[in-house]
Amino acid sequence: MNLTTLFCVSLALTAGALAHPLKPALDGERFIQLLGATYQQPAIQALQQRFAAQPPIMDYEDATAHWYFYDSAGVDFTFADEAIFTDDEAEDIGTGNLYFTGIDFYARSADRAFQRQHILPFGLRYGDNYARAVTKMTQAGALPHQQISGGESQWAVKRADGQRYAVTLTVDKTSGVTALKIRLYHGQDYLSWMRPAESPTSQK
């Protein structure tokens, strides 16, 4: 089974619900701790209630779907189908749980800044320049992987429980930090660089 095939969830939102200035900002650190949780867990279900969202809708045509909150408040959530998350080839896709595997933060949509900017993890702030962002990521224990064109850089981070996740940080030359993408590593081919190196003993 192709581990890069992720199932995400698409929510129909009440316009501006996430961005409403009276709503508490989402805490990025808290959601990092929730990575790996199932959709049924109370903390994830609370999102659906808070955002007055419709039930998840899967797009089977291209085997992907998304919870896109980008246009309303600059945040997206990603889930993986259980068959993909556990790499269980015997399980039919769409019959098991959905697992929370990622969150994206954005400062703005096109030329419009959001009323509510959510709290980024690692002490980062929108507008931080590259040097400041690198310092904060390093202090948080993140290990740099590579820089990508367009102001993006990739980092590997490990939670206290040993779970590893990848961070893609976007820093504009003039606007500073504008976006942050977080993905839990669970064997995806496109995150193969996250795989732990084999010890000399295991290679024998």
C-alpha positions as CSV (number, residue, x, y, z in Angstrom):
1,M,0.0,0.0,0.0
2,N,1.2,3.5,-0.8
3,L,1.9,5.2,2.5
4,T,1.8,8.6,0.9
5,T,-1.9,8.3,0.2
6,L,-3.5,10.2,3.1
7,F,-7.1,10.6,3.9
8,C,-7.9,14.1,5.2
9,V,-11.3,15.4,6.1
10,S,-13.3,18.3,4.5
11,L,-15.5,20.4,6.7
12,A,-18.1,22.9,5.6
13,L,-17.6,25.8,8.0
14,T,-19.7,28.7,9.1
15,A,-18.0,31.6,7.4
16,G,-15.3,33.2,9.6
17,A,-16.0,30.8,12.5
18,L,-12.3,30.0,13.1
19,A,-11.3,33.6,12.7
20,H,-13.9,35.1,15.0
21,P,-12.0,37.5,17.3
22,L,-14.1,36.3,20.3
23,K,-13.0,32.7,19.8
24,P,-9.9,31.6,21.7
25,A,-6.9,31.2,19.5
26,L,-5.8,27.6,18.8
27,D,-2.6,26.6,20.6
28,G,-0.2,24.9,18.2
29,E,1.7,23.1,21.0
30,R,-1.5,21.5,22.2
31,F,-2.3,20.2,18.8
32,I,1.2,18.7,18.4
33,Q,0.5,16.7,21.5
34,L,-2.8,15.5,19.9
35,L,-1.0,14.1,16.7
36,G,-1.9,10.4,16.4
37,A,-5.3,10.9,18.1
38,T,-8.4,9.3,16.4
39,Y,-11.1,11.5,15.0
40,Q,-13.5,10.1,17.7
41,Q,-11.4,11.5,20.6
42,P,-13.1,14.3,22.6
43,A,-10.5,16.9,21.8
44,I,-10.9,16.3,18.1
45,Q,-14.7,16.1,18.3
46,A,-14.7,19.5,20.1
47,L,-13.3,21.1,17.0
48,Q,-16.3,20.0,15.0
49,Q,-18.6,21.4,17.6
50,R,-16.7,24.7,17.9
51,F,-16.6,25.3,14.2
52,A,-20.2,24.3,13.5
53,A,-18.8,21.8,11.0
54,Q,-20.5,19.2,8.9
55,P,-19.5,15.5,9.3
56,P,-16.4,14.5,7.4
57,I,-16.7,14.1,3.6
58,M,-14.2,11.9,1.8
59,D,-13.2,12.3,-1.8
60,Y,-12.6,8.8,-3.1
61,E,-11.9,9.9,-6.7
62,D,-8.3,10.8,-5.9
63,A,-8.2,9.0,-2.5
64,T,-7.6,12.3,-0.6
65,A,-9.7,14.8,1.2
66,H,-9.0,17.8,3.5
67,W,-10.3,19.9,6.3
68,Y,-9.5,23.2,4.6
69,F,-9.9,26.2,7.0
70,Y,-7.3,28.2,5.1
71,D,-9.8,30.7,3.5
72,S,-11.7,31.4,6.7
73,A,-8.9,31.5,9.4
74,G,-5.6,30.2,8.1
75,V,-5.5,26.7,9.6
76,D,-5.9,23.3,8.0
77,F,-6.1,19.8,9.7
78,T,-5.0,16.5,8.1
79,F,-6.1,13.0,9.0
80,A,-4.9,9.6,7.7
81,D,-7.2,6.6,7.2
82,E,-6.5,3.8,9.6
83,A,-5.4,1.4,6.7
84,I,-2.8,4.0,5.7
85,F,-1.8,5.0,9.3
86,T,-1.2,1.4,10.4
87,D,0.0,0.1,6.9
88,D,-2.6,-2.7,7.1
89,E,-3.1,-4.0,3.6
90,A,-5.8,-6.3,4.7
91,E,-8.0,-3.5,5.9
92,D,-10.3,-1.7,3.4
93,I,-9.8,2.0,3.1
94,G,-12.6,4.0,4.6
95,T,-13.8,1.4,7.1
96,G,-11.5,2.2,10.0
97,N,-10.7,5.2,12.2
98,L,-9.2,8.5,11.0
99,Y,-6.0,9.6,12.7
100,F,-5.0,13.2,13.2
101,T,-1.7,13.5,11.5
102,G,-1.1,17.2,10.7
103,I,-1.9,20.8,11.0
104,D,-1.0,23.8,8.9
105,F,-0.9,27.5,10.0
106,Y,-1.1,30.5,7.7
107,A,-0.7,34.2,8.5
108,R,-3.0,35.4,5.6
109,S,-5.1,34.4,2.7
110,A,-3.9,36.1,-0.5
111,D,-3.7,39.8,0.5
112,R,-6.1,39.4,3.5
113,A,-4.8,39.0,7.0
114,F,-6.9,37.0,9.4
115,Q,-8.6,38.6,12.4
116,R,-7.5,35.7,14.5
117,Q,-4.0,34.5,14.2
118,H,-3.5,31.2,16.1
119,I,-0.6,30.5,18.5
120,L,2.3,28.9,16.7
121,P,4.4,26.2,18.4
122,F,8.1,26.5,19.3
123,G,7.7,30.1,20.4
124,L,7.4,31.2,16.8
125,R,5.5,34.3,15.8
126,Y,4.3,35.4,12.5
127,G,6.8,38.0,11.2
128,D,9.8,36.4,12.8
129,N,12.8,36.7,10.4
130,Y,14.7,33.7,9.4
131,A,17.5,34.0,11.9
132,R,15.1,34.4,14.8
133,A,13.0,31.5,13.6
134,V,16.0,29.2,13.3
135,T,17.1,30.1,16.8
136,K,13.6,29.3,18.2
137,M,13.4,26.0,16.3
138,T,16.9,25.0,17.5
139,Q,16.1,25.8,21.1
140,A,13.0,23.6,20.8
141,G,15.2,20.7,19.8
142,A,14.3,20.7,16.1
143,L,16.9,19.3,13.7
144,P,17.3,20.9,10.3
145,H,16.8,18.7,7.3
146,Q,17.0,21.0,4.2
147,Q,16.2,24.4,2.8
148,I,13.7,24.4,-0.1
149,S,13.2,27.1,-2.7
150,G,10.5,29.7,-1.9
151,G,11.7,30.3,1.6
152,E,10.8,26.9,3.0
153,S,12.9,24.8,5.3
154,Q,12.3,21.3,6.7
155,W,12.9,20.2,10.3
156,A,12.6,17.0,12.3
157,V,11.3,17.1,15.8
158,K,10.7,14.4,18.4
159,R,8.0,14.6,21.1
160,A,8.6,13.5,24.7
161,D,6.9,10.2,24.0
162,G,9.3,9.5,21.1
163,Q,6.8,10.3,18.3
164,R,8.5,12.1,15.4
165,Y,7.1,14.7,13.2
166,A,8.2,16.9,10.3
167,V,7.9,20.7,10.3
168,T,8.0,22.8,7.1
169,L,8.6,26.4,7.9
170,T,8.0,29.2,5.4
171,V,9.8,32.5,5.9
172,D,9.3,35.4,3.5
173,K,12.3,37.7,3.0
174,T,10.1,40.8,3.9
175,S,7.2,39.4,5.8
176,G,9.1,36.9,8.0
177,V,7.3,33.7,9.1
178,T,4.1,33.3,7.0
179,A,3.3,29.6,7.3
180,L,4.0,26.4,9.3
181,K,3.2,22.8,8.3
182,I,3.4,19.9,10.7
183,R,3.1,16.2,9.8
184,L,3.3,13.2,12.1
185,Y,5.7,10.6,10.7
186,H,4.1,7.2,10.4
187,G,6.1,5.7,7.5
188,Q,5.1,8.0,4.6
189,D,7.4,7.7,1.6
190,Y,7.5,11.4,1.1
191,L,8.9,11.7,4.7
192,S,11.5,8.9,4.2
193,W,14.2,11.3,5.5
194,M,12.4,11.0,8.9
195,R,13.2,7.3,9.2
196,P,15.7,6.6,12.0
197,A,19.1,5.4,10.8
198,E,19.7,1.7,11.3
199,S,22.3,0.7,13.8
200,P,25.3,-1.3,12.6
201,T,23.9,-4.3,14.6
202,S,20.5,-4.2,12.8
203,Q,22.2,-4.0,9.4
204,K,23.9,-7.4,9.8
